[in-house]
Amino acid sequence: MTTFDDREKAFEAQYEHDEQLKFKVNARRNKLLGLWAAGLLGKAGADAEAYAKEVVMADFEKPGDSDVMHKLMSDLAAAGKPMEEHSIRKQSERLSEEAKKQIMSEAR
């Protein structure tokens, strides 16, 4: 095996690790976003956790975040608490940093 082969395997392993980390951070961010929205909807405890799980699962419908944004906007509007997409995205960005911190601290 050559140095080139070793490098290729190292890059592949790093890419796989980075993609797994990105997936975990996105899932955690969506959970945190779901818990935040659940609070706005007046849900607490097990109901809030169940709603957060629904938000996480919504992310698997289509590529990207549009499915999560649509779910949150629809649910908030149905509850009489409409919110603009940019406001939800701003909260999502804030929670993304928190999710990354949580995942990184769990990995230690």
C-alpha positions in Angstrom: 0.0 0.0 0.0 1.3 3.4 -0.9 1.3 6.7 0.9 -1.3 7.9 -1.6 -3.6 5.0 -0.6 -3.1 5.8 3.1 -3.9 9.4 2.4 -7.0 8.5 0.4 -8.3 6.3 3.2 -7.6 9.0 5.8 -9.6 11.6 3.7 -12.4 9.1 3.3 -12.5 8.4 7.0 -12.5 12.2 7.8 -15.3 12.8 5.3 -17.4 10.1 6.8 -16.8 11.5 10.3 -17.6 15.0 9.2 -20.9 13.9 7.6 -21.9 11.9 10.7 -21.2 14.9 12.8 -23.2 17.2 10.5 -26.1 14.7 10.6 -26.1 14.6 14.4 -25.8 18.4 14.8 -28.8 18.9 12.4 -30.9 16.3 14.2 -30.1 17.9 17.6 -30.8 21.4 16.2 -34.1 20.2 14.9 -35.0 18.7 18.3 -34.0 21.9 20.1 -36.0 23.9 17.5 -39.0 21.5 18.1 -38.7 22.1 21.9 -38.6 25.8 21.4 -41.7 25.7 19.1 -43.4 23.4 21.6 -43.0 26.1 24.2 -44.6 28.6 22.0 -47.4 26.2 21.4 -48.0 25.7 25.1 -46.7 22.1 25.2 -44.6 20.8 28.0 -43.0 17.6 29.2 -43.8 14.5 27.2 -46.0 16.5 24.8 -43.1 18.8 24.0 -40.7 15.9 23.6 -43.2 14.2 21.2 -43.5 17.4 19.2 -39.8 17.8 19.0 -39.5 14.2 17.6 -42.1 15.1 15.0 -40.0 18.1 13.9 -36.9 15.9 13.7 -38.8 13.4 11.6 -40.1 16.1 9.3 -36.5 16.8 8.2 -36.5 13.4 6.4 -39.3 14.3 4.0 -37.2 16.4 1.6 -33.6 17.5 1.3 -32.8 20.7 3.1 -34.6 22.5 5.9 -37.7 23.6 4.0 -39.7 20.7 5.3 -38.9 21.6 8.9 -39.6 25.3 8.3 -42.9 24.5 6.6 -44.0 22.3 9.6 -43.1 24.9 12.2 -44.7 27.7 10.3 -47.9 25.7 9.7 -48.2 24.5 13.3 -47.5 27.9 14.7 -50.1 29.5 12.4 -52.7 26.8 13.2 -52.2 27.6 16.9 -52.8 31.3 16.2 -49.1 32.2 16.7 -47.9 32.9 13.1 -44.2 33.5 12.6 -42.2 34.6 9.6 -39.8 32.1 8.2 -36.8 34.4 8.7 -37.5 34.5 12.5 -37.6 30.7 12.6 -34.4 30.5 10.6 -32.7 32.9 12.9 -33.7 30.8 15.9 -32.5 27.7 14.0 -29.1 29.3 13.5 -28.8 30.1 17.2 -29.8 26.6 18.1 -27.4 25.1 15.6 -24.5 26.5 17.6 -26.0 25.1 20.8 -26.5 21.7 19.2 -22.9 21.6 18.0 -21.7 22.4 21.5 -23.8 19.6 23.0 -22.7 17.0 20.4 -19.1 17.9 20.8 -19.3 17.7 24.6 -20.9 14.3 24.4 -18.1 13.0 22.1 -15.5 13.7 24.8 
